[in-house]
């Protein structure tokens, strides 16, 4: 997945669906009939604006600069009860996990979660009925038809929540990007200062027997993220979509491991208590500097959840971590 500014998880677009074509008020005429009955066809419906799930897409970048999405208008009906042509639909491919919202009300309209799934974002106007629909025993030659319905024009918000099996949760510098680069082919930008990761990095982690799972490094939480501090809310929403949360606490933390875990948990709980229902796993990172005695001491203060001591750099505890995560995903 591309880095930095190429990851776009929010776009606002103006959608204009097509207007329906007018019905025809034609009266049948031919060599033998100077004044026949109504035979006006229906107008075609206006084009819809449709979202389609595409598993190959990770970002909404391709829509960032397309501010106006316009579908085609329906064509008018013709004689001989010929219907007008339907307006051209505008189909937008989006990554799985995309949520569509009404920009004015903030109402969530739907969410795209399956590859190939389609949903109408803005429906096209219906075509008008031709005059042959309006004939009655007392009105045998109606000279009128329905106009087509107008299209809809409205601003929409598309928001992406990353879909992954494991979400990494930890303060900046907990070693999340390093772990991701070791267990998968992802190449996150790694540097030694807080808030290094400013976009969620996704990596596919290979497991035994050709199986795999997706891990997302979600940007570091800082105390107060749930109140919107730092990059807070924007990134916490990505955590909602992970099935297992892997809490990462470095062995050299200046708090106890349990305290740091509790602070991270509190942030998540303040943001969305439902996150507490997901399986939690703890990885104590940067353990290459611990001797056995220190490791045993630290084990005594661990919270009561599946835990593992790892060092991404020394490749220590990584297989054990994968086993615990696989079990948690499939439990």
PLY file of the C-alpha trace (Angstrom):
ply
format ascii 1.0
element vertex 331
property float x
property float y
property float z
element edge 330
property int vertex1
property int vertex2
end_header
0.00 0.00 0.00
1.31 3.41 -0.82
2.39 5.70 1.95
1.84 9.17 3.28
-0.43 11.44 1.30
-1.53 8.54 -0.93
-3.68 7.11 1.83
-7.00 8.96 1.71
-9.76 7.78 4.04
-12.25 10.65 3.64
-13.66 12.40 0.57
-16.57 14.76 0.03
-18.12 14.63 -3.43
-21.01 16.36 -5.16
-23.22 13.75 -6.84
-25.71 14.56 -9.58
-27.79 11.71 -10.90
-29.38 11.85 -14.36
-32.85 13.21 -14.97
-35.51 10.92 -16.42
-36.51 11.32 -20.05
-39.99 12.68 -20.86
-42.71 10.33 -21.99
-43.92 10.79 -25.59
-47.40 12.16 -26.42
-47.29 10.75 -29.96
-50.48 9.66 -31.78
-50.22 6.78 -34.21
-50.21 7.76 -37.88
-49.49 5.82 -41.04
-50.65 5.78 -44.65
-54.03 4.40 -43.70
-54.47 6.17 -40.38
-54.61 9.93 -40.27
-55.52 10.11 -36.63
-54.72 6.94 -34.65
-54.62 6.18 -30.94
-51.83 7.12 -28.54
-48.57 5.22 -29.01
-46.06 7.42 -27.15
-43.35 5.41 -25.34
-41.93 5.98 -21.85
-38.87 8.10 -21.14
-35.69 6.32 -19.97
-34.66 6.63 -16.32
-31.79 8.91 -15.47
-28.40 7.38 -14.63
-27.70 6.31 -11.02
-24.48 7.01 -9.16
-23.43 3.62 -7.81
-20.71 2.52 -5.38
-19.08 -0.85 -6.05
-16.82 -2.71 -3.61
-13.40 -3.51 -5.04
-11.00 -5.62 -2.95
-8.03 -4.31 -4.98
-8.51 -0.78 -3.62
-7.05 0.31 -0.25
-7.74 4.03 -0.39
-10.16 6.69 -1.67
-7.30 8.59 -3.33
-8.76 8.12 -6.82
-11.85 10.13 -5.78
-9.99 12.91 -3.98
-9.83 15.19 -7.03
-13.17 14.19 -8.58
-15.35 16.72 -6.81
-18.34 16.40 -9.17
-19.75 13.04 -10.21
-22.44 13.37 -12.89
-24.55 10.53 -14.32
-26.21 10.64 -17.76
-29.78 11.81 -18.44
-32.48 9.44 -19.69
-33.70 9.91 -23.28
-37.32 10.80 -24.17
-39.78 8.11 -25.27
-40.56 7.67 -28.99
-43.47 6.70 -31.19
-44.59 3.11 -31.51
-44.34 2.74 -27.72
-40.55 2.85 -27.93
-38.97 3.55 -24.56
-36.18 6.12 -24.29
-32.67 4.95 -23.54
-31.60 4.78 -19.88
-29.07 7.42 -18.79
-25.50 6.17 -18.28
-24.84 5.05 -14.69
-21.69 6.37 -13.03
-20.02 3.50 -11.12
-17.41 4.36 -8.48
-15.10 1.57 -7.27
-14.34 1.90 -3.56
-12.34 -0.13 -1.02
-14.16 -2.56 1.26
-15.08 -0.84 4.51
-16.31 2.36 2.78
-19.22 4.10 4.47
-21.48 6.51 2.55
-23.01 9.43 4.46
-25.30 12.33 3.61
-22.99 15.36 3.99
-25.77 17.63 5.25
-27.38 15.41 7.88
-24.40 13.13 8.65
-26.79 10.15 8.28
-25.05 6.88 7.39
-26.69 5.54 4.23
-24.90 2.21 3.84
-21.56 0.47 4.00
-19.74 -1.54 1.35
-18.12 -4.68 2.78
-18.07 -7.26 -0.06
-16.04 -7.40 -3.25
-18.39 -6.65 -6.17
-21.21 -5.44 -3.92
-23.10 -2.48 -5.44
-25.30 0.14 -3.77
-27.05 3.11 -5.33
-25.65 6.30 -3.82
-27.81 8.78 -5.75
-30.77 7.37 -7.74
-31.55 8.70 -11.21
-34.94 10.32 -11.91
-37.67 8.01 -13.23
-38.64 8.36 -16.89
-42.07 9.85 -17.65
-44.90 7.61 -18.86
-45.93 7.87 -22.52
-49.46 8.92 -23.46
-50.65 5.38 -24.21
-50.73 4.76 -20.42
-53.38 7.47 -20.06
-55.97 6.23 -22.55
-59.41 5.47 -21.09
-62.79 4.61 -22.64
-63.74 8.28 -22.38
-60.34 9.71 -23.31
-59.17 7.71 -26.26
-56.51 10.07 -27.61
-54.71 11.68 -24.66
-52.38 14.34 -26.06
-50.23 14.56 -22.97
-47.49 12.48 -21.34
-45.53 12.62 -18.11
-42.35 14.63 -17.88
-39.33 12.78 -16.51
-38.37 13.17 -12.85
-35.41 15.42 -12.12
-32.16 13.86 -10.97
-30.85 14.33 -7.44
-27.95 16.63 -6.61
-26.39 16.32 -3.17
-23.07 16.30 -1.36
-21.98 12.94 -0.04
-19.19 11.89 2.29
-17.30 8.64 1.74
-15.33 7.43 4.74
-13.08 4.41 4.88
-12.66 2.18 7.90
-9.80 -0.22 7.32
-10.85 -3.89 7.41
-8.20 -6.04 9.09
-8.04 -9.13 11.29
-5.60 -7.65 13.81
-5.27 -4.00 14.80
-2.11 -2.86 16.57
-2.79 -0.62 19.55
-0.06 1.16 21.45
1.55 4.47 22.20
3.91 5.93 19.63
7.26 4.09 19.65
5.76 0.84 20.97
7.35 -0.89 17.96
4.19 -1.39 15.89
5.67 -0.41 12.51
8.77 -2.51 13.18
6.64 -5.57 13.99
4.58 -5.07 10.84
7.69 -4.80 8.68
9.06 -8.04 10.22
5.91 -10.19 9.95
4.66 -8.99 6.56
5.82 -7.46 3.31
4.56 -4.02 4.35
7.23 -1.32 4.29
6.02 1.26 6.80
8.06 4.43 7.19
9.79 4.01 10.56
11.38 6.82 12.53
12.12 7.40 16.15
9.64 10.01 17.23
6.00 9.97 18.40
3.25 9.85 15.83
5.56 8.48 13.18
2.80 6.47 11.57
0.26 8.91 10.27
-1.65 6.55 8.03
-2.82 3.01 8.80
-0.33 0.56 7.27
-1.71 -2.81 6.22
0.32 -5.97 5.95
-0.52 -9.57 5.05
1.01 -11.91 7.62
1.85 -15.42 6.38
0.91 -18.21 8.72
1.37 -21.98 8.64
0.00 -24.08 5.72
-0.25 -21.13 3.33
-2.78 -19.35 5.52
-2.57 -15.64 6.21
-4.25 -12.80 8.04
-4.26 -9.02 7.68
-2.65 -6.79 10.28
-3.14 -3.02 10.45
-0.80 -0.66 12.23
-3.10 2.08 13.41
-1.41 5.37 14.28
-0.30 5.71 17.90
-2.85 6.53 20.51
-1.90 9.18 22.98
-3.70 9.83 26.24
-6.66 11.97 25.36
-7.03 10.67 21.78
-10.66 9.85 22.49
-11.25 13.53 23.24
-9.92 14.38 19.79
-6.34 15.30 20.82
-3.55 14.69 18.36
-4.79 12.65 15.42
-7.29 10.98 17.77
-10.72 10.36 16.30
-9.66 10.09 12.71
-7.58 7.01 13.46
-9.54 5.46 16.28
-12.33 4.77 13.80
-10.06 2.33 11.96
-9.76 0.22 15.12
-13.53 -0.39 15.12
-13.14 -2.69 12.14
-10.48 -5.07 13.43
-11.53 -8.41 14.87
-8.62 -8.73 17.35
-6.75 -5.94 19.10
-3.06 -6.49 19.76
-1.89 -4.19 22.54
1.81 -3.40 22.35
3.73 -2.18 25.37
7.53 -1.78 25.30
9.50 -3.54 28.03
11.28 -0.24 28.80
8.06 1.67 29.56
8.38 4.05 32.50
5.05 2.77 33.86
4.24 -0.84 34.71
3.09 -2.90 31.74
-0.35 -3.32 33.32
-0.71 0.47 33.85
0.11 1.19 30.23
-2.33 -1.48 29.04
-5.06 0.02 31.28
-4.45 3.54 29.85
-4.71 2.24 26.28
-7.87 0.35 27.22
-9.37 3.46 28.80
-8.78 5.48 25.61
-10.55 2.85 23.53
-13.40 2.51 26.00
-13.99 6.28 26.06
-14.14 6.31 22.29
-16.33 3.24 21.83
-17.14 0.77 24.65
-17.91 -1.94 22.06
-14.15 -2.22 21.46
-13.92 -3.85 24.87
-15.86 -6.86 23.49
-13.13 -7.72 20.98
-10.44 -10.26 21.89
-7.39 -8.52 23.39
-3.84 -9.88 23.10
-0.76 -8.29 24.70
2.74 -8.20 23.22
5.55 -6.88 25.41
7.99 -5.48 22.83
11.71 -4.68 22.75
12.48 -7.76 24.88
15.91 -8.39 23.39
17.34 -6.34 26.29
15.73 -8.43 29.05
17.46 -11.25 30.88
15.52 -14.23 32.26
15.26 -12.83 35.75
13.78 -9.53 34.55
11.39 -11.36 32.24
10.08 -13.44 35.18
9.63 -10.26 37.24
7.67 -8.58 34.43
5.49 -11.67 33.92
4.13 -11.24 37.46
2.60 -7.86 36.60
0.90 -8.80 33.33
-2.86 -8.31 32.91
-4.99 -11.44 32.62
-5.08 -11.75 28.81
-3.05 -13.87 26.33
0.45 -12.34 26.43
3.79 -12.86 24.74
7.27 -11.30 25.04
8.68 -10.37 21.63
11.56 -8.63 19.96
10.92 -7.77 16.31
14.58 -6.91 15.77
15.87 -10.18 17.26
12.90 -12.13 15.77
12.15 -13.42 19.26
8.65 -14.69 20.15
7.27 -13.90 16.68
5.98 -17.45 15.86
4.39 -17.67 19.29
2.70 -14.31 18.70
1.33 -15.48 15.32
-0.07 -18.64 17.00
-1.83 -16.60 19.70
-3.26 -14.16 17.14
-4.47 -16.94 14.82
-6.23 -18.59 17.75
-7.81 -15.27 18.81
-9.03 -14.48 15.26
-10.65 -17.89 14.89
-11.95 -18.36 18.42
0 1
1 2
2 3
3 4
4 5
5 6
6 7
7 8
8 9
9 10
10 11
11 12
12 13
13 14
14 15
15 16
16 17
17 18
18 19
19 20
20 21
21 22
22 23
23 24
24 25
25 26
26 27
27 28
28 29
29 30
30 31
31 32
32 33
33 34
34 35
35 36
36 37
37 38
38 39
39 40
40 41
41 42
42 43
43 44
44 45
45 46
46 47
47 48
48 49
49 50
50 51
51 52
52 53
53 54
54 55
55 56
56 57
57 58
58 59
59 60
60 61
61 62
62 63
63 64
64 65
65 66
66 67
67 68
68 69
69 70
70 71
71 72
72 73
73 74
74 75
75 76
76 77
77 78
78 79
79 80
80 81
81 82
82 83
83 84
84 85
85 86
86 87
87 88
88 89
89 90
90 91
91 92
92 93
93 94
94 95
95 96
96 97
97 98
98 99
99 100
100 101
101 102
102 103
103 104
104 105
105 106
106 107
107 108
108 109
109 110
110 111
111 112
112 113
113 114
114 115
115 116
116 117
117 118
118 119
119 120
120 121
121 122
122 123
123 124
124 125
125 126
126 127
127 128
128 129
129 130
130 131
131 132
132 133
133 134
134 135
135 136
136 137
137 138
138 139
139 140
140 141
141 142
142 143
143 144
144 145
145 146
146 147
147 148
148 149
149 150
150 151
151 152
152 153
153 154
154 155
155 156
156 157
157 158
158 159
159 160
160 161
161 162
162 163
163 164
164 165
165 166
166 167
167 168
168 169
169 170
170 171
171 172
172 173
173 174
174 175
175 176
176 177
177 178
178 179
179 180
180 181
181 182
182 183
183 184
184 185
185 186
186 187
187 188
188 189
189 190
190 191
191 192
192 193
193 194
194 195
195 196
196 197
197 198
198 199
199 200
200 201
201 202
202 203
203 204
204 205
205 206
206 207
207 208
208 209
209 210
210 211
211 212
212 213
213 214
214 215
215 216
216 217
217 218
218 219
219 220
220 221
221 222
222 223
223 224
224 225
225 226
226 227
227 228
228 229
229 230
230 231
231 232
232 233
233 234
234 235
235 236
236 237
237 238
238 239
239 240
240 241
241 242
242 243
243 244
244 245
245 246
246 247
247 248
248 249
249 250
250 251
251 252
252 253
253 254
254 255
255 256
256 257
257 258
258 259
259 260
260 261
261 262
262 263
263 264
264 265
265 266
266 267
267 268
268 269
269 270
270 271
271 272
272 273
273 274
274 275
275 276
276 277
277 278
278 279
279 280
280 281
281 282
282 283
283 284
284 285
285 286
286 287
287 288
288 289
289 290
290 291
291 292
292 293
293 294
294 295
295 296
296 297
297 298
298 299
299 300
300 301
301 302
302 303
303 304
304 305
305 306
306 307
307 308
308 309
309 310
310 311
311 312
312 313
313 314
314 315
315 316
316 317
317 318
318 319
319 320
320 321
321 322
322 323
323 324
324 325
325 326
326 327
327 328
328 329
329 330
